[in-house]
Amino acid sequence: MNDLPHQSKEPNTHAVGSLTNRQKNIAKGHLINSCNKSYGIFLSFSPLHQEFTPGFCLSDILSNRFSFNLTNKKEKDKDKTHVQELDNMVLCISSSPNTALIVTDASIKNDITTLISHIHQANRPLIKTVYHAVFITSSEAELFAIRYSINQACNKEDVSKIVVITDSIHTAKNIFSSSSHPYQLHSTAILSKLCWFFNKSHDNSIEFWECPSRLKWKLHKDIDKDSKSFNPTSSFPCKISWDYCRKLDCDNITKQWKMTFQASDGKGKQFLNLLDDNFNTIKLAYTRGGPWMQIFSHSTLLCAHVTRAITNYTPIGEYRLRFFPNENINCPCGNYPIELRGHILHKC
């Protein structure tokens, strides 16, 4: 006797594919967009892989075999020091035949990503690789370039140390992160290869060096120039990565949010648009609290004062003119008849 539930062969009338164009227009949004894209999305997650299991992670058992050398983002005047450190590091390993130097970079044009990796050994170019990929993010491209290059370097019998130079150090850090992220398939492949590489010898190690494009360091500057020199075109249907789909949805939501904010009366007529050093309006953003909260969020009191100033509820002449017109509205400087926010911020 078959205990399985009866499965009807009739199509589900509520399926997305069964909706009419009118119904799709009514139900448009992430559901329809995801359905249209899902035909080509390739998998990105592998949260239950052994490499992420506590006690088996490289960060747990071989944390002394890898290291990160970062720039100081808060003190950009130390960029020259970091460039000197990069030069000294290359000079030290240039005479070592057992060290592989990897430089990677990626750029995007018209949704087509160009990723390049150069592998040097004993101060001479060893392998140069160029890849093109469609509908992926730059982070995915950077991680794939790192993955490919590490795989090539690990397979060299005489290599005992690998040095990776990249401008996407946060992506490289994801390799050793045990939390769920969109690049886990690349991370598991890299971790498996590094585990094999480390087990070959107790002296084997890998270093990651951050090299932002602003440093214009020669080896990275050359590869960055190469990655931007290509103008590839796609001539066939391509799969879409999950992270790229998320980026598209996120960009569309942000664009709609900005348009709605600027076009609607929800922000109020008294809303003060903040300006940058070139007197251009600072655009809305949501990452890391946006460009406004990054400056004010360290102090609750300052954030409250700024909020009152932006919405014109701070007790100055401009506010008193609206609610207490009989009180003094002049600026204390004596050079302006009304104490306005713009006058205080830019002139007074």
C-alpha positions as CSV (number, residue, x, y, z in Angstrom):
1,M,0.0,0.0,0.0
2,N,1.4,3.4,-1.0
3,D,1.5,5.7,2.0
4,L,2.6,8.7,0.0
5,P,0.1,11.5,-0.3
6,H,-1.8,11.9,-3.5
7,Q,0.0,14.3,-5.9
8,S,-2.3,16.1,-8.3
9,K,-1.0,16.4,-11.9
10,E,-3.0,19.6,-12.3
11,P,-0.9,22.8,-12.3
12,N,-1.1,25.0,-9.2
13,T,-3.3,27.9,-10.1
14,H,-1.4,30.0,-7.5
15,A,2.0,29.4,-9.0
16,V,3.9,32.4,-10.3
17,G,3.9,30.9,-13.8
18,S,0.1,30.7,-13.8
19,L,-0.5,34.4,-13.2
20,T,-1.7,36.6,-16.0
21,N,0.2,39.7,-16.9
22,R,-2.4,41.8,-15.1
23,Q,-2.0,39.7,-11.9
24,K,1.8,39.9,-12.2
25,N,1.6,43.7,-12.4
26,I,-0.5,43.7,-9.2
27,A,1.9,41.3,-7.5
28,K,5.1,42.8,-8.9
29,G,8.0,43.0,-6.6
30,H,10.7,40.7,-5.2
31,L,8.6,37.6,-5.8
32,I,8.2,38.1,-9.5
33,N,11.8,39.5,-9.9
34,S,13.2,36.5,-8.1
35,C,11.2,34.1,-10.2
36,N,12.4,35.7,-13.4
37,K,16.1,35.4,-12.2
38,S,16.0,32.1,-10.5
39,Y,16.5,30.1,-13.7
40,G,20.2,31.0,-13.7
41,I,21.1,31.5,-10.0
42,F,23.9,29.2,-9.0
43,L,24.4,28.1,-5.4
44,S,26.7,30.0,-3.1
45,F,26.2,28.5,0.4
46,S,27.8,25.6,2.2
47,P,27.2,26.3,5.9
48,L,27.5,22.7,7.0
49,H,30.9,22.1,5.3
50,Q,33.5,20.5,7.6
51,E,35.8,23.5,7.1
52,F,33.3,25.6,9.1
53,T,32.8,23.1,11.9
54,P,34.2,24.2,15.3
55,G,37.4,22.3,16.0
56,F,38.2,21.9,12.3
57,C,38.4,25.5,11.2
58,L,41.8,26.7,10.2
59,S,41.3,29.7,12.5
60,D,41.0,27.1,15.4
61,I,43.8,24.7,14.6
62,L,46.3,26.6,12.3
63,S,45.8,30.3,13.2
64,N,49.6,30.8,13.3
65,R,49.9,29.9,9.6
66,F,48.1,32.9,8.1
67,S,48.2,36.7,8.8
68,F,46.7,40.0,7.6
69,N,48.6,43.2,7.0
70,L,46.2,46.1,6.8
71,T,46.4,49.8,6.0
72,N,45.4,52.4,8.6
73,K,42.2,53.8,7.2
74,K,41.8,56.5,9.9
75,E,45.3,57.9,9.4
76,K,45.8,58.1,5.6
77,D,49.0,60.1,6.2
78,K,50.6,56.7,6.9
79,D,49.9,55.5,3.4
80,K,53.6,56.2,2.5
81,T,54.6,54.0,5.4
82,H,52.5,51.1,4.1
83,V,53.9,51.5,0.6
84,Q,57.4,51.3,2.1
85,E,56.4,48.2,3.9
86,L,55.1,46.7,0.7
87,D,58.4,47.6,-1.1
88,N,60.5,46.1,1.7
89,M,58.4,42.9,1.8
90,V,58.8,42.4,-2.0
91,L,62.5,43.1,-1.7
92,C,62.9,40.5,1.0
93,I,61.1,37.8,-1.0
94,S,62.6,38.6,-4.4
95,S,65.6,36.5,-3.7
96,S,63.6,33.6,-2.2
97,P,62.7,30.9,-4.7
98,N,60.3,29.4,-2.2
99,T,57.9,32.3,-2.0
100,A,55.0,33.0,-4.4
101,L,53.8,36.6,-4.7
102,I,50.1,36.9,-5.8
103,V,48.6,40.2,-6.9
104,T,44.9,40.3,-7.8
105,D,42.4,42.9,-9.0
106,A,38.9,43.1,-10.5
107,S,36.9,45.7,-12.3
108,I,33.3,45.9,-13.7
109,K,32.0,47.4,-16.9
110,N,28.5,46.9,-18.2
111,D,27.8,44.1,-15.7
112,I,30.9,42.2,-17.0
113,T,33.6,41.7,-14.5
114,T,37.3,41.4,-15.5
115,L,39.5,39.7,-12.9
116,I,43.2,39.4,-13.2
117,S,45.8,37.6,-11.1
118,H,49.6,37.7,-11.5
119,I,51.8,35.2,-9.7
120,H,55.5,36.1,-9.2
121,Q,58.3,33.9,-8.0
122,A,61.9,34.8,-7.4
123,N,61.3,38.3,-8.8
124,R,59.9,37.1,-12.1
125,P,56.4,36.7,-13.5
126,L,55.3,33.1,-13.3
127,I,51.6,33.0,-14.2
128,K,49.3,35.7,-15.6
129,T,45.6,34.9,-15.7
130,V,42.6,36.9,-17.0
131,Y,38.9,35.9,-16.5
132,H,35.7,37.5,-17.5
133,A,32.4,36.8,-15.6
134,V,28.9,38.2,-16.0
135,F,26.4,39.2,-13.3
136,I,28.6,38.8,-10.3
137,T,29.8,41.3,-7.7
138,S,33.4,42.6,-7.5
139,S,33.8,40.8,-4.2
140,E,32.9,37.5,-5.7
141,A,35.4,38.2,-8.6
142,E,38.2,39.1,-6.2
143,L,37.7,35.9,-4.1
144,F,37.6,33.8,-7.2
145,A,40.9,35.3,-8.4
146,I,42.4,34.7,-5.0
147,R,41.1,31.1,-5.0
148,Y,42.6,30.4,-8.4
149,S,45.9,31.9,-7.6
150,I,46.3,30.2,-4.3
151,N,45.5,26.9,-6.0
152,Q,48.2,27.5,-8.6
153,A,50.7,28.5,-6.0
154,C,50.0,25.5,-3.7
155,N,50.6,23.1,-6.5
156,K,54.1,24.4,-7.0
157,E,56.4,21.9,-5.3
158,D,59.0,24.4,-4.2
159,V,56.7,27.0,-2.7
160,S,56.5,27.2,1.1
161,K,55.2,30.7,1.5
162,I,52.4,32.5,-0.3
163,V,51.9,36.3,-0.2
164,V,48.6,37.7,-1.5
165,I,48.2,41.4,-2.3
166,T,44.7,42.7,-2.8
167,D,42.6,45.9,-2.5
168,S,39.7,43.8,-1.2
169,I,41.1,42.6,2.1
170,H,37.6,42.4,3.6
171,T,36.8,39.7,1.0
172,A,40.0,37.8,1.9
173,K,39.0,37.8,5.5
174,N,35.8,36.1,4.6
175,I,37.9,33.0,3.7
176,F,38.4,32.3,7.4
177,S,35.0,33.4,8.6
178,S,32.7,30.6,9.9
179,S,29.6,32.8,9.7
180,S,27.2,32.4,6.7
181,H,28.1,34.6,3.7
182,P,27.5,34.5,0.0
183,Y,31.0,33.3,-1.0
184,Q,31.2,30.1,1.0
185,L,31.7,27.8,-1.9
186,H,34.9,29.8,-2.8
187,S,35.9,29.8,0.9
188,T,35.6,26.1,1.3
189,A,37.7,25.4,-1.8
190,I,40.4,27.8,-0.6
191,L,40.3,26.4,3.0
192,S,40.6,22.8,1.7
193,K,43.6,23.7,-0.4
194,L,45.3,25.7,2.4
195,C,44.7,22.9,4.8
196,W,46.4,20.5,2.3
197,F,49.2,23.1,1.8
198,F,49.8,23.6,5.5
199,N,49.9,19.8,6.2
200,K,52.7,19.4,3.6
201,S,55.1,21.1,5.9
202,H,55.0,22.8,9.3
203,D,56.9,25.8,7.7
204,N,54.3,26.5,5.1
205,S,52.3,29.8,5.6
206,I,50.3,32.5,3.8
207,E,50.1,36.3,4.2
208,F,47.5,38.7,3.0
209,W,48.5,42.3,2.4
210,E,46.0,45.1,1.8
211,C,46.8,47.5,-1.1
212,P,44.1,50.0,-1.8
213,S,44.1,51.6,-5.3
214,R,44.8,55.0,-3.8
215,L,48.3,53.9,-2.9
216,K,49.2,53.5,-6.6
217,W,51.7,50.9,-5.7
218,K,53.4,49.8,-8.8
219,L,52.6,46.1,-9.0
220,H,49.0,46.6,-8.1
221,K,48.7,49.8,-10.2
222,D,49.8,47.8,-13.3
223,I,47.3,45.0,-12.7
224,D,44.5,47.6,-11.9
225,K,45.2,49.3,-15.2
226,D,45.1,46.0,-17.1
227,S,41.7,45.1,-15.6
228,K,40.2,48.3,-16.7
229,S,41.6,48.2,-20.2
230,F,39.3,45.4,-21.4
231,N,35.9,46.0,-23.0
232,P,34.3,42.6,-23.1
233,T,30.7,42.0,-24.4
234,S,28.4,39.1,-23.5
235,S,26.8,37.3,-26.4
236,F,25.0,34.4,-24.6
237,P,22.7,33.8,-21.6
238,C,24.6,33.7,-18.4
239,K,23.9,32.5,-14.8
240,I,23.4,35.0,-12.1
241,S,25.0,34.8,-8.7
242,W,22.8,35.0,-5.6
243,D,24.8,38.0,-4.3
244,Y,24.4,39.8,-7.6
245,C,20.6,39.3,-7.4
246,R,20.6,40.7,-3.9
247,K,22.7,43.7,-5.1
248,L,20.2,44.4,-7.9
249,D,17.2,44.3,-5.5
250,C,19.1,46.4,-3.0
251,D,20.1,49.0,-5.7
252,N,16.5,49.2,-6.9
253,I,15.1,49.6,-3.4
254,T,17.7,52.3,-2.6
255,K,16.9,54.2,-5.8
256,Q,13.2,54.1,-5.1
257,W,13.9,55.2,-1.6
258,K,15.9,58.2,-2.7
259,M,13.3,59.2,-5.3
260,T,10.5,58.9,-2.8
261,F,12.3,60.9,-0.2
262,Q,13.1,63.7,-2.6
263,A,9.7,63.8,-4.4
264,S,7.4,63.4,-1.4
265,D,6.4,65.8,1.3
266,G,7.3,63.3,4.0
267,K,10.6,64.9,4.8
268,G,8.8,68.3,5.4
269,K,9.4,71.7,3.8
270,Q,11.9,72.6,6.6
271,F,14.2,69.7,5.9
272,L,17.9,70.9,5.6
273,N,19.9,69.1,2.9
274,L,23.5,68.7,4.1
275,L,26.3,69.7,1.7
276,D,29.8,68.3,1.2
277,D,33.0,70.3,0.9
278,N,32.1,71.2,-2.7
279,F,28.6,72.3,-1.7
280,N,26.9,69.3,-3.4
281,T,24.0,67.7,-1.6
282,I,25.0,64.6,0.3
283,K,23.1,61.7,-1.1
284,L,21.1,59.2,1.0
285,A,22.7,55.9,1.8
286,Y,22.0,53.1,4.2
287,T,25.4,51.4,4.6
288,R,27.1,51.9,8.0
289,G,24.4,54.3,9.1
290,G,24.7,56.5,6.0
291,P,27.0,59.5,5.4
292,W,25.3,61.5,8.1
293,M,25.2,59.1,11.0
294,Q,28.8,58.1,10.5
295,I,29.7,61.6,11.7
296,F,27.2,62.1,14.5
297,S,26.4,58.6,15.9
298,H,29.3,58.6,18.4
299,S,27.4,61.1,20.6
300,T,23.7,60.8,21.4
301,L,23.5,64.4,22.5
302,L,25.2,65.6,19.2
303,C,22.9,63.4,17.2
304,A,19.8,64.9,18.9
305,H,21.1,68.4,18.2
306,V,21.8,67.6,14.6
307,T,18.4,66.0,14.1
308,R,16.7,69.1,15.6
309,A,18.8,71.4,13.3
310,I,18.0,69.4,10.1
311,T,14.3,69.3,10.8
312,N,14.3,73.0,11.9
313,Y,13.3,72.4,15.5
314,T,16.4,73.9,17.1
315,P,15.8,77.1,19.2
316,I,17.3,79.8,16.9
317,G,15.8,82.7,15.0
318,E,14.4,80.7,12.1
319,Y,12.5,78.4,14.5
320,R,11.2,81.4,16.6
321,L,10.0,83.1,13.5
322,R,7.7,80.1,12.8
323,F,6.3,79.6,16.3
324,F,7.2,82.7,18.4
325,P,7.3,85.6,15.9
326,N,7.2,88.2,18.7
327,E,10.5,87.1,20.1
328,N,14.0,88.2,18.9
329,I,14.9,86.5,15.6
330,N,18.2,88.4,14.8
331,C,21.5,86.6,14.6
332,P,23.8,87.5,17.6
333,C,26.5,88.4,15.2
334,G,24.5,91.5,14.2
335,N,25.2,91.0,10.5
336,Y,22.1,89.1,9.5
337,P,18.4,90.0,10.3
338,I,17.3,86.4,10.8
339,E,19.3,83.7,12.5
340,L,19.1,81.0,9.7
341,R,20.6,77.5,9.8
342,G,22.4,78.1,6.5
343,H,23.9,81.4,7.8
344,I,25.1,79.7,11.0
345,L,26.7,76.8,9.2
346,H,28.3,78.5,6.3
347,K,28.8,82.2,7.1
348,C,28.5,83.1,10.8
